[in-house]
């Protein structure tokens, strides 16, 4: 079965450096260090798992004063391995104003990237902030999708004040508002959205332009109602993602299998919904 992973990070030294204060705090919280891999090792991980990856860039420069894991870097990594890394999500720092808008156009028009990923908690903003409105108007004009994190995160967890990050920035209501304001914008909510899983379910069901990938969470711990909805009323909405490297593929794929869904549901989750929603080419 084809497996498209729509949420993978480069896991190289450049990616770890771009979020260093958060990464250092998370290593302390988890009591295990971050270990960067070479580009070849990352691609080997995708190959061994049998996944076709979509990489995610990251720019937190304004928030934590680190150099971005840039769109040029991620797009180049993708282009060097097109059979295994099939596309990439761009990132822009919305606090950079006009420079962010120019970078957004560069990512799509020059680099040919898929769309944009937003990490509201780490970035210290909500996607509905007035500051981001001009950026989303440009993204809407570019006719590309966005992927936006919802729910809590390990980044800043256990630290005083959560390192300034606010969980409320990643509430599903922000997705709901954005989807209503931009009905032609395809929006993928990233992660299960705990502790607001029911709220995220409501948004995904109500807004035709909202879809949902469940990365960064062990499938066996999905709430019971979500497990039911994946094979029922959300079967056209759910997309597979891993949040690589946060969880080993062996565990993630094993636990998805242990949910005992039909082949039809697994085909939808692992590739068909992503192909349809993101316009990804099918093999052959």
CORUR-V447014 format. One record per pair of residues at least 4 apart in sequence whose ideal C-beta (glycine too) atoms are under 6 Angstrom apart, sorted by sequence separation. I is the first residue (numbers start at 1). J is the second residue. D is the distance in whole Angstrom. If there is no record, write none. Layout:
<<I & J & D> <I & J & D>>
This chain:
<<11 & 15 & 6> <13 & 17 & 6> <19 & 23 & 5> <26 & 30 & 6> <37 & 41 & 4> <60 & 64 & 5> <71 & 75 & 6> <81 & 85 & 5> <96 & 100 & 4> <105 & 109 & 5> <106 & 110 & 5> <107 & 111 & 5> <119 & 123 & 5> <125 & 129 & 5> <132 & 136 & 6> <159 & 163 & 5> <193 & 197 & 5> <196 & 200 & 6> <202 & 206 & 6> <203 & 207 & 6> <222 & 226 & 5> <228 & 232 & 6> <229 & 233 & 6> <230 & 234 & 6> <234 & 238 & 5> <249 & 253 & 6> <261 & 265 & 4> <266 & 270 & 6> <268 & 272 & 5> <271 & 275 & 6> <273 & 277 & 6> <274 & 278 & 5> <10 & 15 & 4> <37 & 42 & 5> <46 & 51 & 5> <120 & 125 & 6> <127 & 132 & 6> <192 & 197 & 6> <222 & 227 & 5> <229 & 234 & 4> <247 & 252 & 5> <261 & 266 & 5> <267 & 272 & 5> <268 & 273 & 5> <275 & 280 & 5> <9 & 15 & 5> <27 & 33 & 5> <94 & 100 & 5> <107 & 113 & 5> <120 & 126 & 6> <156 & 162 & 4> <204 & 210 & 5> <16 & 23 & 5> <27 & 34 & 5> <46 & 53 & 5> <61 & 68 & 6> <78 & 85 & 4> <93 & 100 & 6> <156 & 163 & 4> <193 & 200 & 4> <203 & 210 & 6> <275 & 282 & 6> <92 & 100 & 4> <179 & 187 & 6> <204 & 212 & 5> <230 & 238 & 5> <59 & 68 & 4> <118 & 127 & 6> <156 & 165 & 4> <78 & 88 & 4> <242 & 252 & 6> <23 & 34 & 5> <58 & 69 & 5> <92 & 103 & 5> <189 & 200 & 6> <57 & 69 & 6> <92 & 104 & 5> <75 & 88 & 6> <57 & 71 & 5> <74 & 88 & 5> <175 & 189 & 5> <152 & 167 & 6> <57 & 74 & 4> <90 & 107 & 4> <16 & 34 & 5> <55 & 74 & 5> <71 & 90 & 5> <151 & 170 & 6> <16 & 36 & 5> <150 & 170 & 5> <127 & 148 & 6> <149 & 170 & 5> <172 & 193 & 6> <150 & 172 & 5> <187 & 209 & 6> <192 & 214 & 5> <13 & 36 & 4> <55 & 78 & 6> <90 & 113 & 4> <186 & 209 & 6> <187 & 210 & 5> <188 & 211 & 5> <189 & 212 & 5> <190 & 213 & 6> <12 & 36 & 6> <172 & 196 & 5> <191 & 215 & 6> <88 & 113 & 5> <89 & 114 & 6> <188 & 213 & 6> <191 & 216 & 5> <192 & 217 & 5> <212 & 237 & 5> <11 & 37 & 5> <90 & 116 & 5> <91 & 117 & 6> <183 & 209 & 6> <197 & 223 & 5> <211 & 237 & 5> <212 & 238 & 6> <213 & 239 & 4> <215 & 241 & 3> <87 & 114 & 4> <172 & 199 & 4> <176 & 203 & 5> <215 & 242 & 5> <216 & 243 & 3> <89 & 117 & 4> <172 & 200 & 4> <175 & 203 & 5> <179 & 207 & 4> <211 & 239 & 6> <213 & 241 & 4> <215 & 243 & 4> <115 & 144 & 4> <197 & 226 & 6> <240 & 269 & 5> <55 & 85 & 6> <115 & 145 & 4> <116 & 146 & 5> <117 & 147 & 5> <118 & 148 & 5> <119 & 149 & 5> <179 & 209 & 5> <216 & 246 & 5> <231 & 261 & 5> <235 & 265 & 6> <240 & 270 & 5> <11 & 42 & 5> <62 & 93 & 5> <115 & 146 & 6> <172 & 203 & 5> <179 & 210 & 5> <238 & 269 & 5> <53 & 85 & 5> <59 & 91 & 5> <61 & 93 & 5> <121 & 153 & 5> <54 & 87 & 5> <55 & 88 & 4> <56 & 89 & 5> <57 & 90 & 6> <58 & 91 & 5> <62 & 95 & 4> <122 & 155 & 5> <204 & 237 & 5> <235 & 268 & 6> <52 & 86 & 5> <57 & 91 & 4> <59 & 93 & 4> <101 & 135 & 6> <104 & 138 & 6> <108 & 142 & 5> <231 & 265 & 5> <239 & 273 & 5> <100 & 135 & 6> <220 & 255 & 5> <239 & 274 & 5> <71 & 107 & 4> <75 & 111 & 4> <108 & 144 & 6> <219 & 255 & 4> <47 & 84 & 6> <101 & 138 & 5> <218 & 255 & 6> <219 & 256 & 5> <43 & 81 & 5> <46 & 84 & 5> <75 & 113 & 6> <94 & 132 & 5> <150 & 189 & 5> <18 & 58 & 5> <71 & 111 & 6> <151 & 191 & 5> <219 & 259 & 6> <19 & 60 & 6> <43 & 84 & 5> <94 & 135 & 5> <145 & 186 & 4> <146 & 187 & 6> <147 & 188 & 4> <149 & 190 & 5> <150 & 191 & 6> <140 & 182 & 5> <149 & 191 & 6> <151 & 193 & 4> <21 & 64 & 5> <126 & 169 & 4> <147 & 190 & 5> <150 & 193 & 4> <151 & 194 & 5> <121 & 165 & 5> <8 & 53 & 4> <10 & 55 & 6> <140 & 185 & 5> <5 & 51 & 4> <20 & 66 & 6> <128 & 174 & 5> <3 & 50 & 6> <8 & 55 & 6> <9 & 56 & 5> <127 & 174 & 5> <3 & 51 & 5> <4 & 52 & 5> <5 & 53 & 5> <6 & 54 & 5> <18 & 66 & 5> <121 & 169 & 6> <126 & 174 & 5> <120 & 169 & 4> <121 & 170 & 5> <128 & 177 & 5> <18 & 68 & 6> <120 & 170 & 5> <128 & 178 & 6> <150 & 200 & 6> <18 & 69 & 4> <127 & 178 & 5> <15 & 69 & 4> <14 & 69 & 5> <89 & 147 & 6> <14 & 73 & 6> <63 & 123 & 6> <56 & 117 & 5> <63 & 124 & 5> <60 & 122 & 6> <211 & 277 & 5> <26 & 154 & 5> <29 & 157 & 5> <29 & 158 & 4> <22 & 155 & 4> <25 & 159 & 5> <7 & 190 & 6> <49 & 249 & 4> <7 & 213 & 6> <6 & 213 & 5> <7 & 215 & 4> <6 & 239 & 6> <7 & 241 & 3> <11 & 245 & 5> <6 & 241 & 5> <5 & 241 & 6> <7 & 243 & 5> <8 & 244 & 4> <5 & 242 & 5> <3 & 270 & 5> <4 & 271 & 5> <6 & 274 & 6> <1 & 270 & 6> <2 & 271 & 4> <4 & 274 & 5>>
